[in-house]
Amino acid sequence: MGVLTDFVVVDRRDAQRVCDSACPSKDFTGLDAKGIDPVKLATLYAVLTDTEFNPSFISGDPLATGGDEGPWVVEVTPDLVQHLAKLDTNGVAAAAAEWAKTEEFSPKYDNWPAEAVHEVLAELAELCGQAVAAKTSVLMWMSL
């Protein structure tokens, strides 16, 4: 079973409103990114910064939660948002190619085709660009 995930551009003070939404990517400026989870984001950060994978990359308490079974809302780290916002078309393609090769997208786990990884990364980078321009946050809504 995959995790339902939406990314939205919104002030972090609106985390509870995002949490209460049945479909945040439609209720706010956002992206439906089913299957992207904190581990995949940590892997993406490692790819973008040429650093080792850090499993505690997105840690700490959620900004809002709907209970033990979710949904949960966390803030995407501003550093990752900045890195994604700076990617141009070539940067997205290069990062997507590397990200798609990671174990998290392999047949052992989610088995994503490289084109799907590229598509979600391009959309996420665009969303991060919007957040940076608006000087606001990117929140990640997840539910089982």
Secondary structure, 3 states (H helix, E strand, C coil): CCCEEEEEEECHHHHHHHHHCCCHHHHCEEEECCCCCHHHHHHHHHHHHCCCCCCCCCCCCCCEECCCCCCEEEECCHHHHHHHHCCCHHHHHHHHHHHHCCHHHCCCCCCCCHHHHHHHHHHHHHHHHHHHHHCCEEEEEEEC
